[in-house]
Amino acid sequence: MPAETLDLREMPPPERHPKIHDAFERLDSGETLRIVNDHEPKPLFYEMQAEVDAFDAEVVTAIDSSMATAYAIDNEIERPELAHWMNDLGDGHDIQQITVTAADLVGKTIEEVNEVIPGGCLVAEVGEGSEARVPEPDHRLSDGEVVTFLGDSDAVAKAVQRFHPRE
């Protein structure tokens, strides 16, 4: 599922936030909205966090253009194949991080849940921050645990929906 890109640089400032809110509301679970802007994104981040319920559940980091450039350079040097894979827009791949909320998967091992993960997708990581790690097959999922999926966009979207169903 390709990301929607919203380029706001040529749009008059009073029209930008309503346009972003509309685009965010149209997203389905697992979809991504990329915003291209010419100024600091943190005010928008705080606005979305305060006003949009679904946004609170997402793991979002607001970064400025200099940090985005630094991340891109670091990825290009340290992990070029993954950087190229992720930046080939429209090529049908994705990485998504969710919180496990599917009660029937809590307590199951990674080996057991592999049966419900669509082909073309894998659990790349469990945990977050300094606690993140590649899981062993006998790792048991817990309620609220953060899981990162890697793979084909459609398969990742199905895995996200299966592990973090929306009401």
C-alpha positions in Angstrom: 0.0 0.0 0.0 1.9 3.1 -1.2 2.1 6.1 1.1 0.1 9.2 0.2 2.4 12.2 -0.2 1.0 15.6 0.6 3.3 18.5 -0.6 2.3 21.7 1.2 5.1 23.9 0.2 3.2 25.9 -2.5 -0.1 25.9 -0.5 -1.1 29.1 1.5 -0.4 28.5 5.2 -4.1 28.9 6.3 -5.1 26.0 4.0 -2.4 23.5 5.2 -3.7 22.1 8.5 -7.2 21.5 7.2 -5.8 19.7 4.2 -3.6 17.5 6.5 -6.5 16.7 8.8 -8.6 15.7 5.7 -5.9 13.5 4.3 -5.3 11.8 7.7 -9.0 11.0 8.1 -9.0 9.2 4.7 -6.2 6.9 5.8 -7.0 3.2 6.5 -5.2 1.2 9.1 -1.6 0.6 8.1 -1.5 3.4 5.5 1.1 6.2 5.7 0.8 9.9 5.1 4.0 11.7 4.1 3.9 15.4 4.6 6.4 17.6 2.7 6.6 21.0 4.3 8.9 24.1 4.4 8.9 24.7 8.2 9.1 23.1 11.6 6.5 20.2 11.9 6.3 20.2 15.7 3.3 22.6 16.0 1.3 20.3 13.7 2.4 17.3 15.6 1.1 18.8 18.9 -2.1 19.9 17.2 -2.8 16.4 15.8 -1.9 14.8 19.1 -4.4 17.1 21.0 -7.2 17.0 18.5 -7.2 13.6 16.7 -8.0 10.5 18.8 -6.5 8.0 16.3 -3.3 10.0 16.2 -2.6 9.4 19.9 -2.4 5.6 19.2 0.3 6.1 16.5 4.0 6.1 17.2 5.0 9.4 15.4 8.1 11.4 15.6 8.3 14.9 14.2 11.7 15.7 12.8 13.0 18.8 10.9 14.6 18.7 7.5 18.2 18.7 8.9 17.4 15.5 11.0 15.7 13.9 8.0 18.8 14.5 6.0 21.1 13.1 8.7 18.9 10.0 8.9 18.9 9.6 5.2 22.7 9.9 5.0 23.2 7.5 7.9 20.9 4.9 6.3 22.6 5.3 2.9 26.0 4.6 4.5 25.1 2.0 7.1 22.2 0.1 5.4 22.1 1.0 1.7 20.0 -1.9 0.5 17.3 -1.3 3.1 17.4 2.5 2.4 16.9 1.9 -1.3 14.2 -0.7 -0.7 12.2 1.7 1.5 12.7 4.7 -0.8 11.5 3.0 -4.0 8.1 4.6 -3.7 5.3 2.6 -5.4 7.3 -0.6 -5.4 5.0 -2.2 -2.8 7.0 -2.6 0.3 6.5 -1.3 3.8 7.6 -1.3 7.5 4.9 -0.7 10.1 5.1 -0.7 13.9 2.0 -1.5 15.9 0.9 -2.4 19.4 -0.5 -5.9 19.8 -4.2 -5.7 20.8 -5.5 -9.0 19.3 -6.4 -11.0 22.4 -6.2 -14.3 20.7 -2.5 -13.7 19.8 -1.4 -12.7 23.3 0.7 -15.4 24.9 1.5 -17.1 21.5 5.1 -17.5 20.4 6.5 -15.9 17.2 6.7 -19.4 15.7 2.9 -19.9 16.4 1.9 -16.5 15.1 3.9 -17.0 11.9 0.9 -19.1 10.8 -1.4 -16.0 10.8 1.1 -13.6 9.2 0.6 -13.4 5.5 3.3 -14.5 3.1 5.6 -11.7 2.1 5.7 -10.3 5.7 7.7 -11.0 8.8 8.1 -9.9 12.3 11.3 -7.9 12.1 11.4 -6.6 15.7 9.6 -6.6 19.0 9.9 -3.9 21.6 10.8 -0.3 21.1 13.7 2.1 21.7 16.7 0.5 23.4 14.6 -2.6 24.3 13.9 -3.4 20.6 15.3 -6.7 19.4 14.8 -9.4 16.7 12.6 -12.0 18.4 13.5 -15.6 18.9 10.9 -18.1 17.7 10.0 -18.9 21.3 9.3 -15.3 22.2 5.7 -14.9 23.6 3.7 -11.9 22.6 2.2 -9.8 25.4 -0.8 -7.4 25.3 0.4 -3.9 24.3 3.8 -5.1 23.1 5.2 -3.2 20.1 5.8 -5.3 17.0 7.4 -4.2 13.7 6.4 -5.8 10.5 8.5 -5.7 7.3 7.5 -6.9 3.8 5.2 -6.4 0.9 2.7 -3.5 1.5 -0.4 -5.6 1.2 0.9 -8.3 3.5 2.1 -5.8 6.0 -1.3 -4.1 6.0 -3.1 -7.5 6.6 -0.7 -8.3 9.4 -1.3 -4.9 11.0 -5.0 -5.4 10.8 -4.7 -8.9 12.3 -2.4 -8.0 15.2 -4.0 -4.6 15.9 -7.7 -4.8 14.9 -9.7 -1.6 14.9 -13.1 -1.6 16.5 
